[in-house]
Amino acid sequence: MASKSKKTSRIRANKAKPNRKNLKADMRRIQRNTEILRELAGDSPK
């Protein structure tokens, strides 16, 4: 039987997996949005 700390570390590792995908998708979305905003800001004269 595995120790309690090993069980909790495995559970936490499994919970972190989907979060990592979400973080990568969020970073891509943020980068795309900043590029679009820069393009729009460059087009309009101030």
C-alpha positions, 0 to 999 in steps of 0.5 A: 500500500502506498503512503499518503504523501505518495498518493497526494503527490500523484493526485496533484500531478494529475490535476496539474496536467489539464491546467498546463494545457489551459495555460498554454492556450491562454498564452497563445490567445493573449499573444494573438490579442496583443498582436491584433491590438498593436496592428490596430493601434498602428493604423489609427493616427494619434 
